[in-house]
Amino acid sequence: MILFFSCKQTFTPPAISSSRNYLVVEGVINNSNDSTIIKLNYTVNIASNATINPVLNATVVVESDENINYPLTELKNGKYFITNLSLDNSRKYRLSIKTNNNKQYYSDYVPVLNSPPIDSLYYTVSNNNINIISEVHDVTNTVQYYRWEYNETWIIHAAFFSYFKSNGDTVLARDLVNDNIYQCWSSDTSSTIVLNSTSKLKQTFLANNSITSFSLNSEKVANKYSILIKQYALSADAYIFWTNLKKNTEKLGGIFDPQPSQINGNIHCDTDPSEPVIGYISVGSVASKRIFIANQQLPPTVPNVPYSDCIVETRLYAYLLPGTGHTINQVNEYINYNKGAMFPQIPLVSITKPDGTILGFTATTQFCADCTLRGTNKKPNFWK
């Protein structure tokens, strides 16, 4: 045993310990009234504590093959944008990136490839799952490859309704119009790469195209749910890039899964041609469609909500400690954070005498009463 354990040594693969930071470019040059948003980041080591390394103060420009430039404006966290690009469909375009360390990157010139509209977007229910399905066809017969992204939004409720709040020193009636923390909207974006193609079909029509699915018991559909689909047209080369990226990021680890492979995009470092760059720039308009799903439209189920441990407790202004003859102010001790509450609870409803005198409040933890810990109580503009 001594010999066995003495022979064990920690091995750190070069790929993990490497100090190289490679450029990662995300985005599409959007030929429509919608914004073009390009995200620039550097890769981080697997062993690093950092999860994001944005590229700041870069110069990002959309360039045409006839030397017309469209500079992007820097937002924050490595995002650069331009709105209302109206590009000539007969020309080719590329992305130029110059970082603050004077490295120059270019994507290949690519033609404009506009997405056809989404014919329909609907849902089906099977095997206790909700399946989001789209259909599309291209009347021009020029688009054979597609990619989809989506944004989900749904209503969440806190476990209990709060009619009161503390300002730190005292408990006051809550403004139920502007400070309602019972109903919120939560959201998420697609985390997988969704692709499909008509290249092996006799017609350019995609039917029953699965975008995403989730459990019928999900909290997403406990009240009302909405999903916005964005559809991108791809060239054959772009489709190969996204397919390889999907294999490398989503289908590794199993014994029959594909082995990691080189991901070749269409972005290159002009300063150092040997430097890898991750990303693929396409040009074209984006089609989008949104649907809503109300809980009443679905088969009856019990939603999975994260409130199984939530309880309501009584907090009195004058609580008689059993067997002592002494009273304590539980409202200060558990609710008013300037008066001693270490982990302040949220007051729910008042406890009163028949004459209306308030004796105290029922209360619970913030997680159980404040939905803004998991979402926003500001209604989205698109919500209906």
C-alpha angles and dihedrals in degrees: 000000000000091000092046097053094040090060095057114104131178112249120201112191115227090240090062098043096040115122093208117122113201125198117253117196121194127181148062128253096242115214096199144067089284121093126270107224120186119190118204123193139155120233117255128212117261089234092052123104090221117095099184134032109183123200108236133193095016126151110235122184136172107221129194125212088249093058099258111145131206110190119208125222121233116241112175140288093035097309122136125183148181128182135215099018108182105188130186107252090211094060133073126235141197139185121246119200126184114182126209090257089062097253114147123213130182133185120216118268107261131183124248110266112185121202118238115236120274106257096204142348121198144141136241131196120222136146090005090301133115111223121199109213133187135189129201140166132185114223090190092057091221101109118072102152129061142182128192135201126182143195119210126202128179141167119255129187130206117240092249137024117243119211094173140046137191124237088200096266104046142009117255136181110271122241096242093192101051101020105039107145098177099082123043141158120241124193143189139179131225113281098185132066111250115199139164139165142201093201092109095041127092091229135039094242125115114198129179091013109176115223101171142326137204140174121290086227092058118125086233090080098033088105118352132339135191133187129192115203122203117197124201128192114225136198119230091259092049090050091053090050094051092044091054091045090052091051092049096047106031109026106050129109103047122102092241096040120111120269119250112274139187112278108216115194131175098256121098138183108241091191094053113015091190093061114103117233122194119216147062125231119210128178127216148084121296124227119213139183135177134204134184127216120197121201090237089065092061135074112271113272140157108249120226104239124173096237104093092119097046117120136171119235133192118242116187132190088226113028116176110222107227114255095001107079088224127118129211132196103245092181090064094039096051109018114024104072095194091053100054109293105140095185101022118215125210117247114232113181132352125256108219144178119240088263091057098257109149112234096178142294142272110244144180140183121292092248091057096048107028115070091181087080086072103027146348129288090209109103112236115246092239095050118117 
